């Protein structure tokens, strides 16, 4: 079979998708030809866009229900053009439609299997949060290791390909102070440390990155942190200024008219010199201590709003919700500004730094009381965009489609424009977690190892009705028939663990929880093992989710014979965790380890299962310990020890060490400062729980 492809010329987005379609045709052992619009053959795929069919070449109108970035797949025998038509209102929609045809063609093996459909994006804003390793908010070896990789355009080509294939349409790049890496400020030329030649190279990098993103239907935003300046500015213009290299990101503000002028002019010049940059963003908070909420917002308006207004073109804007909750000030500043591109995207951290907790909005950065003022009443010219921060798992692969679907269902209100997916503490570029030379490493970059994570979020943000079969089929394309369903089922079962953990154990900012490590470091970092969440820590913790009962609250209910209906008790949670882990391991047992890379994915599933079993055993030990303390029942003390010893908690942790040591190495982790992370590192603290229980009788 030869498939004739007919499509409009001069569309980089379509060219990208057509290459994917051609690959799908070739994989089936078939051939394809490119035909001019007027050619009429039977086995064909025709792509039609409203603006490319103005002369009525096909006489087919896109269905009125198809919106921006949406598409229709239709079979037609119209005016002699028989075949499969992809119809869209714009290039991005046509690109996604062609990608859909390619995916279905791979699944069914022929054009007859491709289903007619109309699909529109659920959210207009589908973003990846990507922290840059230079002028970075966080500092650690894990970021230093990324600089060379992230500077390479080969990396970005692959990353942007992944984004487009998964229907992401926004790339947000975050750093403290990007300007010196991009421009030589006209009135502050010494603010950049780079020579003219070096700056030309940087400009080539940024221009190429923005263009590659645009050619894949992706808008690029730069987000920075306010009153920081470059170290070169501090050296040459104001030695009291707060630079991005010398100073910590939290602290008192320092601002002068000169700093405001410098920043304002940088904003304008950057927009004018980079026509490929789609948007800009700011974060109201860091290095603004000592300013009132009104003063902070006035500074943003006087510097950033004015700098954008002075540019030769309008750009889109991301305004992070301030840490101090005062929605009226921020929303008034946005709603009364008639020069901002609409809608403005107001970013809000969903459950602070740990969105992998509950699908219920239980807190935001700085608290949640009063946050509803951002969306009640309904905003006039902005949309809320939820930041789904992941500071909880960087090494183990994660895939739980039902959590994502429920998140989108519960929080996709009319005032919500979309989501960001990403981390503050992990850059998915150079993969430093694996043993070098391992035969299972069949990827170049860390994001490729986490391919299913990105696919789930991207595809479900575009269409929450995307079935699990789509993801199972993608697994089978990689690992062969009969693998997809059981592996996805195994992941779905065991990957509930971090959400259960974060719902039960309260947290706030980045380092207060690291679920895959069973850590809560806060400011203590490693601190001789104190980062590990001990049994005592569990006993003292209060759940984030009010529907969960803490260990001590549950014991209080139990002793007082009070009902616990409507609550998730520690005993119930332990049972659910164990059941999920056993189901995941059972699903794994049905899969043959057909390749080393498949074995690597399966090992991560097993690791999550052992973490779930460990957490379950520790919860049960905590309940028995507290019952002994409260009642003196010797049997409960014995049960607490049994749950902590082998073949329970200690055995589960040893199994976790065994499976992770089989393919991971000690690795840098921001949460631990200079101490390399491994699960084996914390085995002494696992044993200390036993000693803690033994001591209560001494």
Secondary structure, 3 states (H helix, E strand, C coil): CEEEEECCCCCHHHHHHHHHHHHHHHHCCCEEEECCCCCCCCCEEEEEECCCCCCCCCCCCCCCCCCCCCEEEEEEEECCEEEEEEEECCHHHHHHHHHHHHHHHHHHCCHHHCCCEEECCCCCEEEEEEECCCCCCCCCHHHHCCHHHHCCHHHHHHHHHHHHHCCCCEEEEECCCCHHHCCCCCCCHHHCCCCHHHHHHHHHHHHHHHHHHHCCCCEEEEEECCCCECHHHHHHCCCCCCECCCCCCCCECCCCHHHHHHHHHHHHHHHHHCCCCCEEEECCCCCCECCCHHHHHHHHHHHHHHHHHCCCCCCEEEEECCCCCCHHHHHHHHHCCCCCCCCEEEEEECCCCECCCCCCCCCCCCCCCCHHHHCCCCCCCEEEEEEEEECCCCCCCCCCHHHHHHHHHHHCCCCEEEEEEECCCCCCCCCCCECCCCCCCCCCCHHHHCHHHHHHHHHHHHCCCCCHHHHHHHHHHHHCCCCHHHHHHHHHHHCCHHHHHHHHCCCCCHHHCEHHHCECCCCCCCHHHCCECCHHHHHHCCCCCCCECCHHHHHHHHHCCCCCCCCECHHHHHHHHHHHHHHHHHHHHCCCCCCHHHHHHHHHHHHHHHHHHHHHHHHHHHHHHHHHHHHCCHHHHHHHHHHHCCCCHHHHHHHHHHHHHCCECCECCHHHCCCCECCHHHHHHHHHHHHHHHHCCC
